[in-house]
Amino acid sequence: MPLDTIVQEGSQARAGSPRALIVSIYGLYARDTGGWFSVSSLIRLMAGLGVEEPAVRSSISRLKRREMLIAERHDRSAGYALSEHARSVLHEGDRRIFERPRASLSDGWVVVVFSVPESERRQRHTLRSRLTWLGYGTVSAGVWIAPRHLERETREVLERYALSAYVDMFSGDYLGFADVRAQIADWWDLDGLQALYQDFVDTYAPVLHRWKRRTVPAPGDAFADYVRALTSWRRLPFLDPGLPEEFLPQRWLGFRAADLFLDLKGRLEGPAQEFVRGTVQA
């Protein structure tokens, strides 16, 4: 499935949407406070991102329906906590987003073969979407491939979304007959991924440049820039399977984009955390 289709349909596609920003806030900060935010704190935090209260409340309701958030009261304050499903999703995301796993030439491949009855076509679409968000490439309609290091994560995701009954998984080496480097260009939409990385670089390189010139800490600005950068970045490591560097096109922008994000993270996460503590305790 082409990356542009998945990105348009995916829940993280609109990186600046209130719902996506709330997920980022919970992922970055709520797990340090028991996974819970009061509604009033969340409204104040989102105000720092220029999002008004009605949009915050609407987005919270949608995340509750998606079983990401659970309504809870703490000390008479209304709020929402992360569900167990949300915690598992965020834990899965931490490795991709911050650790930048990459395969080596000797690792081999994991292959997923699936068949879904026509009467369950919605499950077929869900399965294809999940595999794409895991970074799989398409060998043929029901045969998808990824670097071997994605095996455990694939198993966890397929079981979490009740998709494992449709799937057989294999691991091994590519034995022929075409040049595997040429095959990879057919299995993955590397041009589409390169374009997404270019968009990220074009958007956030100027942000980093501004912060390099700043001498006075500005926690509110750091919070806004960091949350927006993280929200834009977090979909890209999922679409990128972490192919061996030898298989990537020359001047692969994924490396530059990752370095850019990590530089922003290093500069902004401290003052952003300071802003969150002050806002939540207000």
C-alpha positions in Angstrom: 0.0 0.0 0.0 1.5 3.4 -1.0 2.8 5.5 1.9 0.7 8.5 0.9 -2.4 6.4 1.3 -1.4 5.1 4.7 -0.4 8.5 5.9 -3.6 10.1 4.8 -5.7 7.3 6.5 -3.5 6.7 9.6 -4.5 8.1 13.0 -1.2 10.0 13.2 -1.4 11.5 9.7 -2.4 15.0 10.8 0.6 15.7 13.0 -0.8 19.0 14.2 -4.3 17.7 15.1 -5.3 18.2 18.7 -5.8 14.4 19.1 -2.2 13.7 17.9 -0.8 16.4 20.2 -2.7 15.0 23.2 -1.2 11.5 22.5 2.3 13.1 22.4 1.7 14.9 25.7 0.6 11.7 27.4 3.5 9.8 25.9 6.1 12.3 27.0 4.8 13.3 30.4 1.8 11.4 31.8 3.7 8.1 32.5 5.9 10.1 35.0 2.7 11.1 36.9 0.9 7.7 37.1 -0.5 8.1 33.5 -3.1 10.6 34.6 -3.8 14.3 33.8 -6.7 16.4 35.1 -8.8 17.9 32.4 -7.9 21.4 33.5 -4.2 20.6 33.3 -4.6 19.2 29.9 -6.5 22.2 28.7 -3.8 24.5 30.0 -1.1 22.4 28.3 -2.9 22.4 25.0 -3.4 26.2 25.3 0.4 26.4 25.2 0.1 24.7 21.7 -2.6 27.2 20.6 -5.5 24.7 20.9 -8.7 25.9 22.3 -10.7 24.1 25.0 -13.6 22.8 22.8 -11.1 21.1 20.5 -9.4 19.6 23.5 -12.6 18.2 25.0 -13.7 16.8 21.6 -10.3 15.1 21.1 -10.4 13.6 24.6 -13.8 12.1 23.8 -12.4 10.5 20.7 -9.4 9.0 22.5 -11.7 7.6 25.1 -13.9 6.0 22.4 -10.7 4.5 20.9 -9.9 3.1 24.4 -6.7 5.1 24.7 -7.9 7.1 27.7 -10.0 6.1 30.7 -12.0 8.7 32.8 -10.8 8.8 36.4 -11.2 11.3 39.3 -8.2 12.1 41.6 -8.8 14.2 44.7 -12.2 15.3 43.3 -10.6 16.4 40.1 -11.9 15.0 36.8 -9.3 13.6 34.5 -8.1 10.9 32.2 -5.6 8.1 32.6 -3.8 6.0 30.0 -5.4 2.6 29.3 -3.4 -0.6 29.4 -3.7 -0.6 25.6 -2.4 2.9 25.4 0.5 2.1 27.6 1.5 -0.9 25.4 1.3 1.2 22.3 3.5 4.0 23.8 6.0 1.5 25.1 6.2 0.0 21.6 6.7 3.5 20.2 9.5 4.4 22.6 11.9 1.9 21.0 11.2 3.1 17.5 11.2 6.8 18.2 14.2 7.2 20.5 16.4 4.1 19.9 16.5 4.1 16.1 16.9 0.3 15.6 18.6 -0.6 12.3 19.3 -4.0 10.7 22.6 -5.3 9.6 23.3 -7.4 6.4 23.6 -10.6 8.4 20.3 -10.3 10.3 18.0 -11.8 7.6 14.3 -11.2 7.1 10.9 -11.9 8.6 8.1 -12.8 6.1 4.4 -12.5 6.8 2.0 -14.4 4.6 -1.7 -13.8 5.2 -5.1 -14.6 3.8 -8.3 -12.9 4.9 -11.7 -14.0 3.7 -13.6 -11.5 1.5 -16.4 -11.4 4.2 -13.8 -9.9 6.6 -12.3 -7.3 4.2 -12.2 -4.7 7.1 -9.7 -7.0 8.9 -7.7 -7.2 5.7 -7.4 -3.4 5.5 -6.5 -3.3 9.2 -3.8 -6.0 8.7 -2.3 -4.2 5.8 -2.3 -0.9 7.7 -0.7 -2.4 10.7 2.0 -4.1 8.6 2.7 -0.8 6.9 3.0 1.1 10.2 5.4 -1.6 11.3 7.6 -0.8 8.3 6.9 -3.9 6.2 7.4 -3.9 2.4 5.2 -5.7 -0.1 6.5 -8.7 -2.0 3.0 -9.5 -3.4 -0.6 -9.0 -2.3 -0.4 -11.4 0.7 3.3 -11.6 1.2 5.0 -8.9 3.2 8.7 -8.6 4.4 10.7 -6.7 7.0 14.2 -6.9 8.6 14.4 -9.7 11.1 14.6 -7.4 14.1 10.9 -6.6 13.7 9.8 -10.1 14.5 8.9 -9.7 18.1 7.2 -6.3 17.6 5.2 -7.8 14.7 4.0 -10.7 16.9 3.0 -8.3 19.7 1.0 -6.0 17.3 -0.8 -8.9 15.5 -1.8 -10.4 18.8 -2.9 -7.0 20.2 -5.2 -6.3 17.2 -6.5 -10.0 17.0 -5.0 -10.4 13.6 -2.7 -13.4 14.2 -5.2 -16.0 13.1 -4.9 -14.8 9.5 -1.1 -14.9 9.4 1.8 -17.2 9.0 5.3 -15.9 9.9 8.7 -17.1 8.6 12.3 -15.9 9.0 15.3 -16.6 6.8 17.6 -15.3 4.1 17.0 -14.1 0.6 18.3 -16.8 -1.8 17.5 -15.4 -5.2 17.2 -14.8 -8.0 17.3 -11.0 -8.4 19.7 -8.5 -6.8 18.2 -7.9 -3.4 19.0 -4.2 -3.6 16.9 -3.9 -6.7 14.1 -5.9 -5.0 14.0 -3.6 -2.0 13.2 -0.6 -4.3 10.1 -2.6 -5.4 9.2 -3.9 -1.9 9.3 -0.5 -0.2 8.2 3.0 -1.3 11.6 4.5 -0.4 10.9 7.6 -2.6 7.7 8.2 -0.6 9.6 7.8 2.7 12.4 10.1 1.5 9.8 12.7 0.8 8.3 12.5 4.3 11.8 12.9 5.7 12.4 15.9 3.5 9.2 17.5 4.8 10.3 17.0 8.4 13.7 18.5 7.6 12.2 21.4 5.8 9.9 22.1 8.7 12.2 21.6 11.7 15.6 22.6 10.5 14.6 26.3 10.8 13.2 25.6 14.3 16.6 24.1 15.4 18.4 27.1 13.8 16.2 29.5 15.9 17.0 27.6 19.1 20.7 27.6 18.4 20.6 31.4 18.3 18.6 31.7 21.6 20.4 32.5 24.8 17.4 32.9 27.2 15.5 29.8 28.1 11.8 29.9 27.2 10.0 26.9 28.7 6.7 27.6 27.0 8.2 27.9 23.6 10.4 24.8 24.2 7.3 22.8 25.2 5.4 23.9 22.1 8.2 23.2 19.7 9.2 19.9 21.3 5.7 18.5 21.3 5.0 19.5 17.7 8.4 18.1 16.6 7.8 14.8 18.4 4.3 14.6 17.0 5.6 15.1 13.4 8.5 12.7 14.0 6.9 9.8 15.7 5.1 8.4 12.6 8.3 8.2 10.5 10.3 5.6 12.5 7.2 3.3 12.2 7.1 3.7 8.4 10.9 3.2 8.2 11.8 -0.5 8.7 15.4 0.2 9.6 16.9 -1.4 6.5 20.7 -2.0 6.5 22.5 1.1 5.4 24.0 -0.7 2.4 20.5 -1.1 1.0 19.5 2.5 1.2 19.7 5.2 -1.5 22.6 7.6 -1.4 22.0 10.7 0.6 19.3 9.0 2.7 17.5 11.8 4.5 16.4 9.5 7.3 19.8 9.9 9.0 19.7 13.7 8.8 16.1 13.8 10.0 16.8 11.6 13.0 19.9 13.7 13.9 17.7 16.8 13.6 15.0 15.4 15.9 17.5 14.2 18.5 19.2 17.6 18.5 15.9 19.3 19.1 15.1 16.8 21.8 18.4 17.4 23.6 17.8 21.2 23.6 14.1 21.3 24.4 13.1 18.4 26.6 14.5 20.0 29.8 12.8 23.4 29.6 9.7 21.7 28.2 9.5 19.4 31.2 9.9 22.5 33.4 6.9 24.1 31.7 4.8 21.0 32.1 5.6 20.8 35.9 4.7 24.4 36.4 1.5 24.1 34.3 0.2 20.9 36.0 0.9 22.2 39.5 -0.7 25.6 38.8 
